[in-house]
Amino acid sequence: MNQASLKTGLFLFLSAGLSACVTQRPVLLPNDHLARVGPSAAERDIDECVRRAAQYEFPEPSPPPSYRDLVDGCLREKGYEPGGWK
């Protein structure tokens, strides 16, 4: 199986899994990091970033970043490429 097919398969797998969730979650675009870690690790990383964003304490008086921005930023730090939410 070539790398492009693997990436496409991982993307479709994650998209299907994420669309089955009741709440919206980030959709990850295929990239080398996602191909390397696989869908199970990616789901765990999404869960961790969601927890971190939910626990974020907003410093005053700066305007708070959005929840999605926090989750997407966390995922980018881990090497993923967020591509929207479903």
Secondary structure, DSSP 4 states (H G I P E B T S, - for coil): --HHHHHHHHHHHHHHHHHTSSS--EEEEP-HHHHHHHHHHHHHHHHHHHHHHHTPPPPSSSPPPPHHHHHHHHHHHTT-EEEEE-
